[in-house]
Amino acid sequence: MNVAIYCGSQEGKKSIYREKAKELGEVLAKSKIGIVYGGSNIGLMGAVADAALAHYGRVIGIMPEHLQQRELAHLSLTEIYFVESMHVRKKQMVDLSDAFIALPGGCGTLDEYFEVFTWAQIGLHHNPVILYNVDGFYDALIQHFNKMLEEGFIREEQRHILQVASSAEEILAILNTHQDSLLQKGS
């Protein structure tokens, strides 16, 4: 199993963001779950990758060529791909992943998260799309999702797409449940 990790190329102002990114990288590596991410060695992106690699995890980076100048490519990854655009990056991350996790981040993180959320809504995939709500970072967004549900802009039968976790253990439980359901469907 591989999971796409969407997160900031910055660390944010609270040290807990970095701590939880590192913890998630470690937990995924120890659980033999591969990481697919943006390929940078800075910010939360670098923290999650470094932690996974330190615990012998599989980490695949996908970086648009134009970002190589702004973000430093992580050259110690299991694999790294340099692609022509953000569109190609996002598509390749989806193609290589069985689940999607958004840690704290900025507009790029939200762009990637909303795209895979929307793809789940329209049936292009049936994989978990998880908000990792570190220290309440996504509380306002979760409140807005509830508003969209209340106002009829997200159908009630799509409520399950919004999955929120507040710990690496909760994320692992969601991933294990998903993996178990895939195995049951395959047998």
Secondary structure, DSSP 8 states (H G I E B T S, - for coil): -EEEEE--SS--SSHHHHHHHHHHHHHHHHTT-EEEE--BSSHHHHHHHHHHHHTT--EEEEEEGGGTTTS-B-TTSSEEEEES-HHHHHHHHHHT-SEEEE-S--HHHHHHHHHHHHHHHTTS----EEEE-GGGTTHHHHHHHHHHHHTTSS-GGGGGG-EEESSHHHHHHHHHHHHHHHHHHH-
